[in-house]
Amino acid sequence: MVNVSQESGAFFQTDAEIAKQKEKQLKYNYTAGDAIKLGSKALDIKLSQDEKFIYVAESGFFVRKVQLSTSKTVKLFKGHEGPVTAMALTSQHLWTGSWDKTVKQWDLVTGECLATLEGHTDFIKSLILVGEHIFTGSSDCFIRKWSIKTLSCVGVEKKHKRTIESLAVSLDGKYLFSGSSDSTVIKWDTETMKVLHTFEGHDTSIYCVRVWEDDLWTVSADKTARRWNTSTGVIDMVLTHPDRVKSLVLAGPYVVTGSSDDDIRVWDIGSGKLICTIEGHFDEVGCLEISGSTLYSGSLDCSVRKWSLTAASIKIYNETREAKLKRLEEEKTEEQKKDGLTEEEERELAELMLSDDDDE
C-alpha cells in the first residue's frame, strides 16, 4: 500500500517521494567539485578546442561561455526561444540545437547569430559536426543532414520510431550512430544516409551514444550502460546502475557514467569493475566531458563541476564515500535507539518472553 502524506505542504506526495526530496535537500551544495553555479539547468557541455573555456547549453534558452581559469561567464549566446539541448564547435563557430526546432550558427568571438536553420517539426535533441556537414536528431524522429557551406538541408531520413536522443560518429567520419527513445541504435553511412545496421538490446530509451575505435557505448533508462562491437552488434559488457543512466564519456582506462541518482561512476574499461562513485551533484547528471585527467559534469542542479580522475583522487572519493556510509549507519542506529528498543534488545525481550511461556 502506498502511503500519501498528510503533512502541510506535502499533500498528494507519497512517503517515498517525500523521503527522496529530503535526501536531495541533504545533498544541496555549490561547493563540491569547484562548482560553477549557472542560471538554469545544464543540458549539454562542450570544451573549446584550446580547453580554456567550457560552453554550457542551458534550459534558460541560451549558451553560456565560461572561462575555466576564473569560473567566470564571459559571454552569453542568446536568441533561441526554447531550451538549448545540443552543441557543436569549430574554431570560429558555435552550432546549437534547441527545443524551438531550429539550429543556429554563432560567431564565437562576437556572439552574433549568423544563421538559423529550420526544417524539424519538433524539439532538436542532438547535434553533431561531421566534416562539412551538421547532423541533427529530433523528437520528430527525423535525422537531417545540413551543409555548412550552403546552410541548406541536403538529406532527411526517418527510421526511428521515437525521439532521437543522441548522435555519435566513427573516428574516420564514415559512420553515424543514432540512439533513440525507441530503445535502438541505428548505424548510418554518413555519405549516403543509408541504414547499415540496427542495434537492439536495451529495454527502453537510450540517452547517450559514444564511439571509440571498434566500440559503441550506450546508456539507457533501463539502468545500464552497454558496450557493443560496431561491426557485429554483439554486446560484450553491461554496467548495471541503481537508476537511469543519462551520460557517458571515455577517459583513458575508465568509462565514466552520469545517472539520475545524482552520482558519477567510474568503471574500469577492461573488466567493467566499479572503481569509485563520485558524489557532489544533487540532481541528475546529464552531460560529461573529459580533458586529460579532469572530468567535467553538467547537471540539472544548475551547475557544472570538475573532478580529478587521478589514482590519488579516486582513493579520496572512495574513502569519503566509506566514511559517509559509516556515518549514515551510525545515525540510523541512533534513530533506532530513540524510537525504542535496539535490535539486540528486541531479541533479548523475545527470548525472555519465550522463556516465560516455557515456565508456564
Secondary structure, 3 states (H helix, E strand, C coil): CCCECCCCCCCCCEHHHHHHHHHHHHHCCCCCCCCEECCCCEEEEEECCCCCEEEEEECCCEEEEEECCCCEEEEEEECCCCCEEEEEECCCEEEEEECCCEEEEEECCCCCEEEEEECCCCCEEEEEEECCEEEEEECCCCEEEEECCCCCEEEEECCCCCCEEEEEECCCCCEEEEEECCCEEEEEECCCCCEEEEEECCCCCEEEEEEECCEEEEEECCCEEEEEECCCCCEEEEEECCCCEEEEEEECCEEEEEECCCCEEEEECCCCCEEEEECCCCCCEEEEEEECCEEEEEECCCEEEEEECCHHHHHHHHHHHHHHHHHHHHHHHHHHHHHCCCHHHHHHHHHHHHHHHHHC
